[in-house]
C-alpha cells in the first residue's frame, strides 16, 4: 500500500458494464500516480480482488450482480484495513447513497459526471479524506430532507466555533487532515482534535456525513487546495 505515503495509488475497479470500466480506467489513466491493478464485473469478484491485491481504493458501482456495491463495500470494510471505498453512482440511485453512508464509503462520484471528479475522489479517499462531487452532495441533501432523515445542519452548526466551522468546510471540500493542517497552519494532531470534536458535536459517524453537513451549510470554500 503506497498511496497514503505519497506514491502510487493502487485501485481495484468494479462495474458490471464493460464499457463503464473502460471509460473509468481511461479517466484514471490520466492521473500518473493512479494505477488500476484489477477490474471486477460483480461485487463478489470485487471483494476477492481487493483481498488479493490490497489496493488503496476500491471504486465500486452500486448496482452489480452477486453482491451489489453496498454489500461489497461492507465486506471490504470488514475484511480489510487500509482499503478505502469510492462509490460510482447515478442520479437514479439516491436511495442507495444514504445506505452507503453506513457501509463506510469514503466518497461518491457520478459515473456520468466530470471525469476530473473521479480522479479527485480517488485521490481524496486514498489519503483518508471524504469526497462528494457537488452534484452528488446536493442530491444527498435533498434525499435526506425528503425522507425525513435530514441531518439538520443549521441547528447543529450553532455549537461549533469559527475554527471548527473552517475545518469542517475544508473537510467537506475533500482535504485530508494533513492538508487541512497545512492550510490553517497547525500540526496534524491539532486537526485530528478538531475533527473529533466536530464529529461529537454534530453527532456524525464519519467524514462523509460531516461533509454532507458542510455542503448543506454552505461552508465549502471556493478554493481549498
SVG drawing of the C-alpha trace seen along z (x, -y; Angstrom):
<svg xmlns="http://www.w3.org/2000/svg" viewBox="-40 -32 46 46">
<polyline fill="none" stroke="black" stroke-width="0.4" points="0.0,0.0 1.7,-3.2 -1.0,-5.8 -1.0,-7.1 2.7,-7.5 2.7,-9.8 3.4,-7.1 1.2,-5.2 -2.5,-4.9 -3.5,-1.4 -7.1,-0.9 -9.5,2.0 -12.3,1.0 -15.7,2.8 -18.7,2.3 -20.8,4.9 -20.8,2.9 -17.5,3.3 -17.9,0.0 -18.1,-1.8 -15.0,-0.1 -13.1,-1.0 -14.2,-4.7 -13.3,-5.0 -10.0,-3.2 -9.2,-5.7 -10.1,-8.6 -7.8,-7.3 -5.0,-6.7 -4.8,-10.5 -3.5,-10.6 0.1,-9.4 0.0,-8.4 -3.1,-6.2 -2.8,-2.6 -5.8,-0.3 -4.4,3.1 -7.5,5.2 -11.1,5.0 -14.2,6.8 -17.6,7.3 -19.6,8.0 -19.4,7.3 -18.2,10.8 -15.3,10.6 -14.5,7.1 -14.2,8.3 -12.0,11.2 -9.7,8.9 -9.4,6.4 -8.3,9.3 -5.8,10.5 -4.3,7.1 -4.9,5.0 -5.4,1.7 -5.6,-1.7 -9.0,-2.3 -11.9,-0.2 -14.0,-2.0 -17.4,-0.4 -20.6,-0.7 -23.7,-0.4 -25.8,1.9 -23.9,5.1 -24.8,8.8 -23.9,11.4 -23.0,8.6 -24.1,5.1 -21.8,2.2 -23.1,1.6 -22.7,5.2 -19.2,5.3 -18.3,2.1 -19.4,3.6 -17.4,6.7 -14.3,4.8 -14.5,2.6 -15.0,5.7 -12.2,7.8 -9.5,5.3 -7.6,2.4 -6.4,-0.4 -8.6,0.0 -11.0,-2.9 -14.2,-2.8 -15.3,-5.3 -18.8,-4.7 -19.9,-5.3 -23.5,-6.4 -26.1,-7.9 -29.0,-10.3 -31.3,-7.3 -29.7,-5.9 -30.3,-8.5 -31.8,-6.0 -28.7,-3.9 -26.4,-6.7 -27.8,-7.2 -27.5,-3.5 -23.9,-3.6 -23.0,-6.1 -23.4,-3.3 -21.2,-0.9 -18.1,-3.1 -17.9,-4.5 -15.4,-7.4 -16.8,-9.2 -19.4,-9.4 -19.0,-10.5 -21.3,-10.4 -20.1,-7.9 -21.5,-10.2 -20.1,-13.4 -17.0,-15.4 -14.1,-13.0 -11.8,-15.1 -14.2,-14.4 -13.4,-10.7 -9.7,-11.4 -10.2,-13.9 -12.4,-11.3 -9.8,-8.6 -7.0,-10.9 -9.1,-12.2 -10.3,-8.8 -6.8,-7.3 -5.5,-9.9 -8.3,-9.3 -10.4,-12.3 -14.1,-12.3 -15.2,-13.3 -18.6,-14.3 -18.9,-15.7 -21.1,-18.9 -23.9,-17.4 -24.0,-14.3 -23.9,-16.3 -26.9,-18.3 -28.8,-15.1 -27.9,-13.5 -29.1,-16.6 -32.4,-16.7 -33.0,-13.0 -32.3,-13.1 -34.7,-16.0 -37.4,-14.2 -37.2,-11.0 -37.2,-12.7 -33.6,-11.7 -32.3,-15.2 -29.2,-15.9 -30.2,-19.5 -27.1,-21.5 -28.3,-24.9 -29.2,-23.8 -26.2,-21.5 -23.6,-24.1 -24.7,-26.5 -22.4,-24.7 -19.2,-25.0 -16.5,-27.6 -15.4,-29.6 -12.3,-27.5 -14.3,-24.3 -16.5,-25.7 -13.4,-26.4 -12.1,-22.9 -15.5,-21.4 -15.6,-23.4 -12.1,-22.2 -13.0,-18.6 -16.1,-18.9 -14.1,-20.1 -12.2,-16.8 -9.0,-17.7 -7.2,-15.2 -6.2,-16.0 -2.6,-16.7 -3.9,-19.1 -6.2,-20.9 -3.2,-21.3 -1.1,-22.9 -4.0,-25.2 -4.7,-26.6 -1.0,-26.4 -1.3,-24.0 0.1,-20.5 -1.9,-17.5 -2.6,-16.3 -4.5,-19.6 -6.7,-19.0 -7.5,-15.5 -8.7,-17.0 -10.8,-19.5 -12.3,-16.7 -13.1,-14.5 -14.8,-17.4 -16.8,-18.3 -18.0,-14.7 -19.0,-14.6 -20.9,-17.9 -22.6,-17.2 -23.5,-13.6 -22.0,-12.2 -20.3,-8.9 -17.7,-9.6 -16.2,-12.2 -18.8,-11.7 -21.7,-12.6 -19.7,-15.6 -19.0,-16.6 -22.7,-16.5 -23.4,-18.9 -20.6,-21.2 -22.2,-21.3 -25.6,-21.8 -24.5,-24.7 -22.6,-26.4 -19.2,-26.1 -17.2,-24.7 -14.5,-27.3 -14.2,-28.1 -10.5,-27.2 -9.3,-25.0 -6.4,-23.3"/>
</svg>
